Amino acid sequence: VLTDVQLPIFANMLGVSLFLLVVLYHYTAVNNPKKQEAKWHFLCPQVPGHNILCNLYC
């Protein structure tokens, strides 16, 4: 049985743990060397006459 003091501590620890898991997921997603070559392709559609700024990133 959880007391009135233990419940908020447990909830805060759970929230911090989930937040850190999200941060870790995003860190690994950004720094994944296998996916680096496709990093900017969502900005650059492969159609003629697309934005000239895409040439800087694609």
Distance bins in CASP14 RR format, pairs under 12 A and 6 or more apart:
PFRMAT RR
TARGET T0000
AUTHOR 0000-0000-0000
RMODE 2
METHOD distances of the structure
MODEL  1
1 7 0 0 0 0 0 1 0 0 0 0 0
2 8 0 0 0 0 1 0 0 0 0 0 0
2 9 0 0 0 0 1 0 0 0 0 0 0
2 10 1 0 0 1 0 0 0 0 0 0 0
2 11 0 0 0 0 1 0 0 0 0 0 0
3 9 0 0 0 0 1 0 0 0 0 0 0
3 10 0 0 0 0 0 1 0 0 0 0 0
4 10 0 0 0 0 0 1 0 0 0 0 0
4 11 0 0 0 0 0 1 0 0 0 0 0
5 11 0 0 0 0 0 1 0 0 0 0 0
5 12 0 0 0 0 0 1 0 0 0 0 0
6 12 0 0 0 0 0 1 0 0 0 0 0
6 13 0 0 0 0 0 1 0 0 0 0 0
7 13 0 0 0 0 0 1 0 0 0 0 0
7 14 0 0 0 0 0 1 0 0 0 0 0
8 14 0 0 0 0 0 1 0 0 0 0 0
8 15 0 0 0 0 0 1 0 0 0 0 0
9 15 0 0 0 0 0 1 0 0 0 0 0
9 16 0 0 0 0 0 1 0 0 0 0 0
10 16 0 0 0 0 0 1 0 0 0 0 0
10 17 0 0 0 0 0 1 0 0 0 0 0
11 17 0 0 0 0 0 1 0 0 0 0 0
11 18 0 0 0 0 0 1 0 0 0 0 0
12 18 0 0 0 0 0 1 0 0 0 0 0
12 19 0 0 0 0 0 1 0 0 0 0 0
13 19 0 0 0 0 0 1 0 0 0 0 0
13 20 0 0 0 0 0 1 0 0 0 0 0
14 20 0 0 0 0 0 1 0 0 0 0 0
14 21 0 0 0 0 0 1 0 0 0 0 0
15 21 0 0 0 0 1 0 0 0 0 0 0
15 22 0 0 0 0 0 1 0 0 0 0 0
15 23 0 0 0 0 0 1 0 0 0 0 0
16 22 0 0 0 0 0 1 0 0 0 0 0
16 23 0 0 0 0 0 1 0 0 0 0 0
17 23 0 0 0 0 0 1 0 0 0 0 0
17 24 0 0 0 0 0 1 0 0 0 0 0
18 24 0 0 0 0 0 1 0 0 0 0 0
18 25 0 0 0 0 0 1 0 0 0 0 0
19 25 0 0 0 0 0 1 0 0 0 0 0
19 26 0 0 0 0 0 1 0 0 0 0 0
20 26 0 0 0 0 0 1 0 0 0 0 0
20 27 0 0 0 0 0 1 0 0 0 0 0
21 27 0 0 0 0 0 1 0 0 0 0 0
21 28 0 0 0 0 0 1 0 0 0 0 0
22 28 0 0 0 0 0 1 0 0 0 0 0
22 29 0 0 0 0 0 1 0 0 0 0 0
23 29 0 0 0 0 0 1 0 0 0 0 0
23 30 0 0 0 0 0 1 0 0 0 0 0
24 30 0 0 0 0 0 1 0 0 0 0 0
24 31 0 0 0 0 0 1 0 0 0 0 0
25 31 0 0 0 0 0 1 0 0 0 0 0
25 32 0 0 0 0 0 1 0 0 0 0 0
26 32 0 0 0 0 0 1 0 0 0 0 0
28 34 0 0 0 0 0 1 0 0 0 0 0
28 35 0 0 0 0 0 1 0 0 0 0 0
29 35 1 0 0 1 0 0 0 0 0 0 0
29 36 0 0 0 0 0 1 0 0 0 0 0
29 39 0 0 0 0 0 1 0 0 0 0 0
30 36 0 0 0 0 1 0 0 0 0 0 0
30 39 0 0 0 0 1 0 0 0 0 0 0
31 39 0 0 0 0 0 1 0 0 0 0 0
32 38 0 0 0 0 0 1 0 0 0 0 0
32 39 0 0 0 0 1 0 0 0 0 0 0
33 39 0 0 0 0 0 1 0 0 0 0 0
35 41 0 0 0 0 0 1 0 0 0 0 0
35 42 0 0 0 0 0 1 0 0 0 0 0
36 57 0 0 0 0 0 1 0 0 0 0 0
37 57 0 0 0 0 0 1 0 0 0 0 0
37 58 0 0 0 0 0 1 0 0 0 0 0
38 44 0 0 0 0 0 1 0 0 0 0 0
38 57 0 0 0 0 0 1 0 0 0 0 0
38 58 0 0 0 0 1 0 0 0 0 0 0
39 57 1 0 0 1 0 0 0 0 0 0 0
39 58 0 0 0 0 1 0 0 0 0 0 0
40 51 0 0 0 0 0 1 0 0 0 0 0
40 53 0 0 0 0 0 1 0 0 0 0 0
40 54 1 0 0 1 0 0 0 0 0 0 0
40 55 0 0 0 0 0 1 0 0 0 0 0
40 56 0 0 0 0 1 0 0 0 0 0 0
40 57 1 1 0 0 0 0 0 0 0 0 0
40 58 1 0 1 0 0 0 0 0 0 0 0
41 50 0 0 0 0 0 1 0 0 0 0 0
41 54 0 0 0 0 1 0 0 0 0 0 0
41 57 0 0 0 0 1 0 0 0 0 0 0
41 58 1 0 0 1 0 0 0 0 0 0 0
42 54 0 0 0 0 0 1 0 0 0 0 0
42 57 0 0 0 0 0 1 0 0 0 0 0
42 58 0 0 0 0 0 1 0 0 0 0 0
43 50 0 0 0 0 1 0 0 0 0 0 0
43 51 0 0 0 0 1 0 0 0 0 0 0
43 53 0 0 0 0 1 0 0 0 0 0 0
43 54 1 0 1 0 0 0 0 0 0 0 0
43 55 0 0 0 0 0 1 0 0 0 0 0
43 56 0 0 0 0 1 0 0 0 0 0 0
43 57 1 0 0 1 0 0 0 0 0 0 0
43 58 1 0 0 1 0 0 0 0 0 0 0
44 50 1 0 0 1 0 0 0 0 0 0 0
44 51 1 0 0 1 0 0 0 0 0 0 0
44 52 0 0 0 0 0 1 0 0 0 0 0
44 53 0 0 0 0 1 0 0 0 0 0 0
44 54 1 1 0 0 0 0 0 0 0 0 0
44 55 0 0 0 0 1 0 0 0 0 0 0
44 56 0 0 0 0 1 0 0 0 0 0 0
44 57 1 0 0 1 0 0 0 0 0 0 0
44 58 1 0 1 0 0 0 0 0 0 0 0
45 51 0 0 0 0 1 0 0 0 0 0 0
45 54 0 0 0 0 1 0 0 0 0 0 0
45 58 0 0 0 0 1 0 0 0 0 0 0
46 54 0 0 0 0 1 0 0 0 0 0 0
46 58 0 0 0 0 1 0 0 0 0 0 0
47 54 0 0 0 0 0 1 0 0 0 0 0
49 55 0 0 0 0 0 1 0 0 0 0 0
50 57 0 0 0 0 0 1 0 0 0 0 0
50 58 0 0 0 0 1 0 0 0 0 0 0
51 57 0 0 0 0 0 1 0 0 0 0 0
51 58 0 0 0 0 0 1 0 0 0 0 0
52 58 0 0 0 0 0 1 0 0 0 0 0
END
